[in-house]
Amino acid sequence: MLVVELVRGDKVHTVVKIGGELSNNKGINKQGGGLTAPALTSKDMEDIKTAMSFQCEYLAVSFPKSAIDMEMARQLANVAGEPWRHKPGMIAKIERTEAIPQLEAILKASDGIMVARGDLAVEVGNAAVPALQKKMIRMAREMDKVVITATQMMESMIQNPVPTRAEVSDVANAVLDGTDAVMLSAETAAGKYPVETVEQMVAIAEAAEAAEEVRFEADMGSRTVGRIDQSIAMGALFTAHHLGCKAILALTESGSTALWMSRHRIDVPIYALTTQPLSERKMALYRNVRPILMPKFEDRDTALAAAEQLLVERGVLRPGDTYAITCGEPMGYPGGTNMLKVCRVG
């Protein structure tokens, strides 16, 4: 920790109050916020072009302060991805004080957010972060966006083969709050036990999900829908929950149907079947969604039969199981989900 004593031109004179190891290529945060550095530097712009050259599914933008930063990044990414007709999902890393009052606007301009707790804690103070984390997860889910919780989740495992009890609780609470993903940083990038860290995090997440209380009616009661495909998605959840279906199968091109379904807590797994490799990879981030790539069929009945057979072959469905399935007719049009069917495996 440094305390500024004097600013003269472009030089800042400080006194070290709490020392530590100093390495290169690190960012700077100011307690209370107020740094004027832009969200997108010239290097960031070049990095966006590089990311688009290999068509990444998601692009995370550091230090956005407003929706304008995200809109600019999206525009740059879309232009850079045009040769491949590729448009990535945009993730806003919330790590500036200024981003908090702009959170709703930033979410509207993004496909998801990352709760970047390390830099955010420096600016808003450690004590404020847990409540902000819960607020961000809740708001993202209510706005049909994905949310990633990151930074120091298993920090002790950089050096140790097992996590602390506090870290276990931290990961579990993020899962119970509804985060789509929990993310490791130094633990796997530079730690001594990267594989063990992932294994521990998976075990914690699975245990938390298994213990999660499903409050489906309360969750659904506060939602309104204005589109046919959204209504079908909500109907599938309601039906599968009350009939005790073994699974929900969503035949989807863009992945939107699976995203809407995943914003609600339900004890029925969602299998999203798509013919689009990009959609399959994007949906891997959605909570409670298992994306599966399947062949393309022009005929609806053939596609539905193939979807059932695919899940039977994977051991998800067995004879006598009921499941709900959604699709669009005619087939193959993004945003065209307009049919819900309840089936029993023969």
Secondary structure, DSSP 8 states (H G I E B T S, - for coil): -EEEEEEETTEEEEEESS-----SS-----TT------SS-HHHHHHHHHHHHTT-SEEEESS--SHHHHHHHHHHHHHHHGGGT---EEEEEE-SGGGSTTHHHHHHTSSEEEEEHHHHHHHH-GGGHHHHHHHHHHHHHHTT-EEEEESSTTGGGGT-SS--HHHHHHHHHHHHHT-SEEE-SHHHHT-S-HHHHHHHHHHHHHHHHHH----HHHHHHT----SHHHHHHHHHHHHHHHHT-SEEEEE-SSSHHHHHHHTS--SS-EEEEES-HHHHHHHTTSTTEEEEE----SSHHHHHHHHHHHHHHTTS--TT-EEEEEEESSTT-TT-EEEEEEEE--
